[in-house]
Amino acid sequence: MELEDRITALSRAVQERVAEAFVRARTRAVAPKPIDRQREALRLNAAGARLRREGAFDDAAEQHRQALTLFHDLGDQHSEALTLNNLALALDHAGDETALELFERAATTLGELGDEQHEGQVIANLGLAFRRRGETEKSEDALDTALT
């Protein structure tokens, strides 16, 4: 009887492992691939930019937030920083003060990544945001920084 019990236990273990492997394989087939998530993030970011140009700032911000989450999950710091800038633009036009912090975060990340061109553009956006708030001195400082 002991041998039969061992064979039964081994058979169950094999069946469980086969079932687990089948579930894992099916999950991998259904789970979005990183390239699909990257494309979706790019699509969301572009949709947000279009909505922002159309004046739908809240809807634009939502699209950018979704893209931001995907880029973050993918570990794409560069795209994440560019999307932070886009989100900040939407929020700034909507009058949301958190835009200033987002511009600063985006510029810092881009600077750390060595992307001086985009860093300068984000700092210029920050300068314009300060100007819209009547903070002329901060605006001029930011715009001077963007040009250097």
C-alpha positions in Angstrom: 0.0 0.0 0.0 2.8 2.4 0.7 4.0 2.2 -2.9 0.5 2.9 -4.2 0.2 5.9 -1.9 3.6 7.3 -3.2 2.5 6.7 -6.8 -0.8 8.5 -6.2 0.9 11.4 -4.5 3.4 11.7 -7.3 0.7 11.5 -9.9 -1.2 14.3 -8.1 1.9 16.5 -7.9 2.6 16.0 -11.6 -1.0 16.9 -12.5 -0.9 20.0 -10.3 2.4 21.1 -11.9 1.0 20.5 -15.4 -2.2 22.5 -14.5 0.0 25.4 -13.1 2.1 25.4 -16.2 -1.0 25.5 -18.4 -2.4 28.5 -16.4 1.0 30.3 -16.6 1.2 29.7 -20.3 -2.4 30.9 -20.9 -1.8 34.0 -18.7 1.3 34.9 -20.7 -0.6 34.6 -23.9 -3.3 36.9 -22.6 -1.2 39.4 -20.6 -0.2 42.5 -22.6 3.3 42.4 -23.8 5.6 45.3 -22.9 5.6 46.6 -26.5 1.8 46.7 -26.4 1.9 48.6 -23.1 4.4 51.0 -24.6 2.2 51.6 -27.6 -0.8 52.2 -25.3 1.1 54.7 -23.2 2.2 56.5 -26.4 -1.4 56.5 -27.7 -2.7 57.9 -24.3 0.0 60.6 -24.2 -0.8 61.6 -27.8 -4.5 61.7 -27.0 -3.9 63.9 -24.0 -1.9 66.3 -26.1 -4.7 66.5 -28.7 -7.3 67.1 -25.9 -5.1 69.8 -24.4 -4.8 71.6 -27.7 -8.6 71.4 -28.0 -9.0 73.0 -24.5 -10.3 69.8 -22.7 -7.7 70.1 -20.0 -9.2 67.8 -17.4 -9.7 65.0 -20.0 -6.2 65.6 -21.3 -4.8 65.3 -17.7 -6.6 62.0 -17.3 -5.0 60.6 -20.5 -1.6 61.8 -19.4 -2.0 60.2 -15.9 -2.8 56.9 -17.5 0.2 57.1 -19.8 2.3 58.1 -16.8 1.3 55.0 -14.9 2.2 52.8 -17.9 5.6 54.4 -18.5 6.4 54.2 -14.8 5.5 50.5 -14.7 7.6 49.9 -17.8 10.6 51.7 -16.2 10.8 54.2 -19.0 12.0 57.2 -17.1 12.5 59.4 -20.2 9.0 58.9 -21.5 7.7 59.3 -17.9 9.4 62.6 -17.6 8.1 63.9 -20.9 4.6 62.8 -19.9 5.0 64.6 -16.6 5.7 67.7 -18.7 2.5 67.1 -20.7 0.5 66.5 -17.6 1.9 69.7 -16.1 0.9 71.6 -19.3 -2.7 70.4 -19.0 -2.9 71.1 -15.3 -1.3 74.5 -15.7 -3.9 75.5 -18.3 -6.6 74.3 -16.0 -5.2 76.6 -13.3 -3.9 73.7 -11.1 -0.9 74.8 -8.9 0.5 71.2 -8.9 1.7 71.8 -12.4 4.7 73.8 -11.1 6.0 70.8 -9.1 5.4 68.4 -12.0 7.5 70.7 -14.4 10.3 70.7 -11.8 10.2 66.9 -11.4 10.2 66.4 -15.2 13.1 68.9 -15.7 15.1 67.2 -12.9 14.7 63.7 -14.4 15.5 64.9 -17.9 18.6 66.6 -16.6 19.7 63.4 -14.7 19.2 61.5 -17.9 21.3 63.9 -19.9 18.5 65.2 -22.2 19.4 68.9 -22.1 17.1 69.9 -25.0 13.9 68.6 -23.4 15.1 69.7 -20.0 15.4 73.2 -21.4 11.9 73.0 -22.9 10.4 71.9 -19.7 12.1 74.7 -17.8 10.8 77.2 -20.4 7.3 75.8 -19.7 7.8 76.3 -16.0 8.9 79.9 -16.7 5.7 80.5 -18.8 3.6 79.0 -16.0 5.2 81.4 -13.5 4.5 84.2 -15.9 0.8 83.2 -16.1 0.7 83.4 -12.3 2.2 86.9 -12.3 5.5 85.7 -10.8 7.7 87.7 -13.1 11.0 87.3 -11.3 10.7 83.5 -11.1 9.6 83.5 -14.7 12.6 85.4 -15.9 14.9 83.2 -13.8 13.4 80.0 -15.3 13.5 81.4 -18.8 17.2 82.4 -18.4 18.0 78.9 -17.1 16.2 77.4 -20.1 18.3 79.3 -22.5 21.7 78.3 -20.9 
